[in-house]
Amino acid sequence: MSDNTPQEPQVLQTPQTPPVNEDQETQALIETQAAQKQAEQRNLTAAESLRQVRLQSCRNLLKVTLQGSKLPQPSADRVQLRFEKQLDAGAPFEPVELDNAIIEEQNLLSALTAAGGNPGTRTGHQHGQ
């Protein structure tokens, strides 16, 4: 059976925090700063790990893509050298950059072939002159 008498609102009491002295505040601040530093270090370590994984992925992509490119070895070596320098400097590349470099190299070879020259020789000059 329910009682229809109005109930008094309940008052929530919050516990009183004891007064904090300056030494405790200083210690808490130092601990907070140390925790923040640890978190930043973990983030830096994670970011560096991701960068290393990305660089290795780029190296693998470079190798596989050049093997499948059907470029003559000297041309493949030129492209490989270009991208390895970039990777050695710690800068990963996007796959489209590699694709574009291979296309440029193929276009150069086509232009040299269409000009009737043997890639690597200069037309119009005889040896020894």
C-alpha positions in Angstrom: 0.0 0.0 0.0 1.4 3.3 -0.9 1.6 6.3 1.3 0.6 9.5 -0.4 2.2 11.7 2.1 4.8 14.0 0.6 8.4 12.9 1.2 11.1 15.3 2.1 13.8 15.6 -0.6 17.0 13.8 0.2 20.0 15.9 0.6 23.2 14.4 -0.7 26.2 15.2 1.4 29.5 15.4 -0.3 32.5 14.4 1.8 34.7 17.3 2.8 38.1 17.1 1.3 40.8 17.6 3.9 42.9 20.7 3.5 45.9 20.0 1.2 49.2 21.4 2.1 51.5 22.9 -0.5 53.9 19.9 -0.3 51.1 17.5 -1.2 50.1 19.8 -4.1 53.6 20.0 -5.4 54.1 16.3 -5.1 50.8 15.7 -7.0 51.9 18.1 -9.7 55.2 16.4 -10.1 53.5 13.0 -10.3 51.1 14.3 -12.9 53.9 15.8 -15.0 55.9 12.5 -14.8 52.8 10.6 -16.0 52.3 13.0 -18.9 56.0 12.6 -19.9 55.6 8.8 -19.8 52.5 9.0 -22.0 54.3 11.3 -24.4 57.3 8.9 -24.6 55.0 6.0 -25.3 53.3 8.0 -28.1 56.7 8.9 -29.5 57.9 5.3 -29.3 54.7 4.1 -31.0 55.0 6.8 -33.7 58.6 5.8 -34.4 57.6 2.1 -34.6 54.9 3.0 -37.1 57.4 5.0 -39.1 59.9 2.1 -39.2 57.2 -0.3 -40.3 56.1 2.1 -43.1 59.7 2.5 -44.2 60.1 -1.3 -44.4 56.8 -1.6 -46.3 58.1 1.0 -48.8 61.3 -1.0 -49.2 59.3 -4.2 -49.9 57.0 -2.4 -52.3 60.0 -0.9 -54.2 61.6 -4.3 -54.6 58.4 -6.1 -55.7 57.2 -3.3 -58.0 60.6 -3.0 -59.8 60.7 -6.8 -60.3 57.3 -6.6 -62.0 58.0 -3.5 -64.0 59.8 -5.1 -66.8 62.3 -2.2 -66.9 65.7 -3.0 -68.2 68.1 -3.4 -65.2 69.9 -0.1 -65.7 66.6 1.8 -65.6 65.3 -0.2 -62.7 68.6 0.6 -60.9 68.0 4.3 -61.5 64.5 4.2 -60.0 65.7 2.0 -57.1 68.6 4.3 -56.2 66.3 7.3 -56.2 63.8 5.8 -53.8 66.4 4.1 -51.6 68.0 7.5 -51.0 64.6 8.8 -49.9 64.0 5.9 -47.6 67.6 6.1 -46.2 66.8 9.7 -45.3 63.8 8.4 -43.3 61.2 9.6 -45.7 58.6 7.0 -46.9 56.9 7.4 -50.3 53.5 6.9 -51.6 52.9 4.0 -54.1 51.7 6.5 -56.7 55.1 8.2 -56.6 56.8 4.9 -57.5 54.3 4.2 -60.2 54.9 7.7 -61.7 58.7 7.2 -61.6 58.4 3.9 -63.5 56.1 5.4 -66.1 58.6 8.3 -66.6 61.4 5.8 -67.0 59.3 3.8 -69.5 58.5 7.0 -71.4 62.2 7.9 -71.6 63.1 4.5 -72.9 60.3 4.8 -75.5 61.5 8.2 -76.6 65.1 7.0 -77.0 64.0 4.0 -78.9 61.7 6.1 -81.2 64.6 8.5 -81.9 66.5 5.5 -83.3 69.3 5.7 -80.8 70.5 2.9 -78.7 69.9 4.0 -75.1 73.2 4.9 -73.7 74.8 6.0 -77.0 74.8 9.5 -78.5 73.7 9.7 -82.1 75.6 11.8 -84.6 78.9 11.4 -82.8 81.5 8.8 -83.8 83.7 7.2 -81.2 87.0 9.0 -80.8 86.0 12.4 -82.2 
